[in-house]
C-alpha cells in the first residue's frame, strides 16, 4: 500500500450507483495533463518521463440512452479530428457492443446504438484490441437461462499505432466486487525476427491462377469484430501468409534457386 500512496489520481465523482471515473498514475514514470472532461469522458495527455513521448487518453463511461450515446460518439469524433499532437487511445466502459458475438443471453438484436458505435469506430479508423483470454467484460451475475454477458469494456487505439512496431495485448482480469471485469492493455515493442520484409515478386504475375486465388483468400470470413480497420489488417496478414505458402509450392525457395544458378554460372565461367 506504500506504493499506491506515491501515485496521483484524477477522479470524477459518481451520481448514485452509476457514473464516476478516474485515472491513477505513477508520477515517477508518466506525467498526466487534463485537457478536458465531462460526465461521460476525461481527456488527458500522457507523457512518458523516460522517453519524452506523449499520447492522448480518453477515459470513457458510456451513457445508457441511445441519444446520449449518439451525442457522445459525435463529440469524441470531433475532438479526435482536432488533435494535433500524439496518438490516441480510448479506454473504459463504452456501454455498447460492436458485434452480436459480444453478447450472450437476452434479446439478440442489432439496434441503432450498436450501429452508431460501429460507425464511430469505422469513421475514425480505430482499432479494437480484442482480449486474448476471453470475450465478455460484464455480467448480470446470474446463471442458466437468465444469464446475460456482454463485452462493454474495451480499448480502441488510433490506426497509426500499427505503424509504430508495437505489440498491443488486451487481457481480461479476474472479477473483483463489480459486475465489470477489469481489463488491462499491455504495450511492448515488436521484435524483428530477422526475416526479410514481404515483397511482391513480378514473376508471380506469370501464374494465371494467382488473381483468382487472391480473390478467394480476400473473401475469407474474418472473425473478431466488425471494425473495418481490424478486418483490413487481418485480411492483409492472411493473404501474405497464403502467398508465401503458394510461392513455396509453385516456385520452391527462389533465393536458394538463385544461389544454385549463380554457383553454376561461376563454375561454367571457370571451366571456359
N, C-alpha and C positions, 0 to 999 in steps of 0.2 A: 504493500500500500504506500510505502515511502516513494516509490517510483511515480505513482499517479499524482502525488502532491506536487511534483515538479511540472506537471503538464498544465496547459491552459485550455480554456473552452469558450465557445460562443453558443449560448443556449437561448432558445425561444420557447417560452412557456406554453404549455398546452391549455386548452379550454375543456375542462371536464376530463372525460376518459380518452378523448381523441385529440389529434394535433400535437404540436410540440416537436421540436427538432433541435439538434445541436451538433457541433463539431468540436472534437477534442484532439489536441495535437501535442507533440513533444517539441518545445521551443528550442531545444538543443539541436534539432535536426531540420525543422522547417519553420518558415515564417508565414503566418496567415494574415491576409488583409481583407477585411469585409468590404465588399463593393456594393452590396445591396441585399435587401431581404424583404419578405412579405410573409403572410401567414402560411403560404404553401411552398416557399423556396428561400434558400440562402445562397448568395453568390460570393465566392471568395477567390482570391488569387493566392495560390500555394507556391511558395518559393523554397527550393531546397538550399539549405545553407552550405551543403557540401559541394554541389555542382553549380550553384547560382543559376538554376533553370526553374522556370515557372510554368504552371498550368492553371486553368480556370476550373474550379469545382463548383458545381451546382448541387446543393443538398435539397432533395425534393420530397415533399409529402403530398401525394396526390389527393385531391378532394373526391368525395363520393358522387356528387352530382355530375351528370353528363355535360351540362352547360358550363359548369365551373371548370371541368377538365378541358373543354374546348378552349376556353379563355386562357387557361394556364399554358397549354401547348403553344398557342399563338404568341403569348408573352415571351416564353422561353425561346421560341424560334427567332423572334425579333432581337432579343438580347444576344443570341448566338451570332446572328448576322453582323452585329455591331462590335464584336470583339476583335481587337486589333493586335493583341499580344497573348501568346501562349495558346496551347491547345485546350480542349475541353473534355471534362468528364461529368456526366450526370449520374447521381447515385441516390438511392433511397427507396421509399415505398411509393411507387407510381399509382398504386390502386387501379391498375389496368393490366390487361394481358395483350400479347401480340398475336397469339395463335390459339386455336381451340385445344391443342395438346397441352396448353399451360393451365388447364383447369380439369379437375377430376370431381365428378359428382355434381348434383344440382342441375339446373336447366342449361343445356348446351345450345347457345345461340350466339350469332355474331351481331352485336349491336353497334350503334353509331359511336359509342365511347371507344370500342376496340378499333374501329376503322380510323377514328381521329388519331388515336395513339400510333397506329401503323403509319399514317400519313406524316405525323410529326417525326418519326424515326427515319422514314424514307426521304422526306423533303430535306432534312438536314444531314443526310448521309452519315447517320450514326451507326456504329457497330455494337450490336447487343452481345455482351460477353456471357455466353451460356455456361452455367455451372458445370464443373466436371464430375460432380458427385451426386447429382440429383436434379429434380425439376421444380418442385413446389417449395415456396418460401412462406406460405401462410396456410393455416389450418383452422377449421372451426372446432377442433379438438373433440370430434365425435367419431364414431366407428360405424361400420356397416353401411346401410342404405342412406343414412343421414350425413355421412362424411362428405365434406367439401374441402378441397385443397386447391390453391392457386399459386401461380408464380407472379406475385405482385411486386417483389423487391428485385432490383437488378442494377447493373452498371451499364451505361451507354457511353461510348467514347467516340470522339471525332475520328473521321476516316484517316486523317493524317498520322494517326498513331501507327497505322500499318506500315508506313514508310520509315519508321524510326528503329527498325530491327529490335522490337520489344516483344517479349512473351507476356501476354495478358491471361491470367488464370483466375476464374471466379470459383469460390468454394462456399458451400452452404455449411454453416457451423451448427453445433447442437442447440436444440431449443432450450431456452432458459427463461421461464416465467411468462413471457409474452406468447401470443399465438403467431408471432412472426419469427421465423428462423433468422438469426444474424447471418450476413453474408460478408465475405472478405474478397478483396481484389489484390492479387499478388502480381507485381510488375517486376520483370527482370530483363536484363539484356539478352538478346538472342546470341547464340554461339555458332560461329561458322563451322561447318563440318569438313571444311577443306575441299569440297567438291566444286566443280565448275558451274557457273550460272547457266540457267536454261537458255539455249539459243535455238532459234528455228533454222533448220538446215534446208537450203534451197533444193537439195536432191530429193527431199520428201515430196516436192510438187510433181515429181515424175510418177508417183504412185497414184493411180486413178481412183482408188477407193478411199483415199485419205479424207476427202471432203465429206463423204457420207459417214465415215467413222466419227469425225469431229462433231458432225451434226447430231449423231446418235448419243455421243458422250455428253454433249451440251444439254440434251433433253432429259438426261437422267434426273430423277427426283432428288432434291436436296432436303434433308431433314434438319430440324433445329428450330428455326423461327421464320417469320415472314419478312424480315428485313431484306430489302433488295441488295444492299451492300454486302450483307452476310452471304446471300446466295451467290452473288458475283464472285466473291473471294473463294468460296468453296468450289464453284464450278471451274474456275481457273486452276486451282490446285489439283482437282480431279483430272482435268484434261492434260495437264503437264505430266502427271503420273502415267496416264494411259498412252500418251505419245511416246514416252520413254520406253514403256513396255513394247509398244508396236514397233518402234525403231529397232529395238534389240532383236525382235523376232524376224524382221524384214531385212535389215542391213547388218545384223550382228553388231559387234563393237567397232564402230567406224574408226575410232582412234587407234585401236590395235591393228586394224586393216591398213591404215595409213602408214603405221610404223613398219609393217611387214613389207609393203610395196617400196618404201624408202630404202630398206635394207637390201631388197632385191636389186634396185636400181644402182645402189652403190657397188654391189657385187658385180653387176654387169659392166659398170664403168671401169672397175679394176681389171676385169677379165679382158676387155678390149685394149 
